[in-house]
Amino acid sequence: MYAVIRTGGKQYRVAPGDVVEIELLASEKGAVSFTPLLVVDDAGTTHVGKDLAKATVKGTLKGETKGDRKSTRLNSSHMSES
């Protein structure tokens, strides 16, 4: 299963356990959640629009990296379609 989320004006493809680098979030280390733009389940079915009303992607902020710009590392830990 994977989802496409939007944060910082960009879209990211995430699956459970992925670590992605996103734009800096004004949040303490801890849990964050996103409403996905698209979810593809294990059976290969794509869910969009009204199908996503109850879907969430939860993750944990792992810290900041500093380079040309500050960014946040996100560990996507849980996806649900409850």
Buried (B, 14 or more C-beta within 10 A) or exposed (E): BBBBBEBEEEEBEBEBEBEBEBEEBEEEEEEBEBEBBBBBEEEEEEBEEEEBEEBBBBBBBEEEEEEEEEBBBBBBBEBEBE
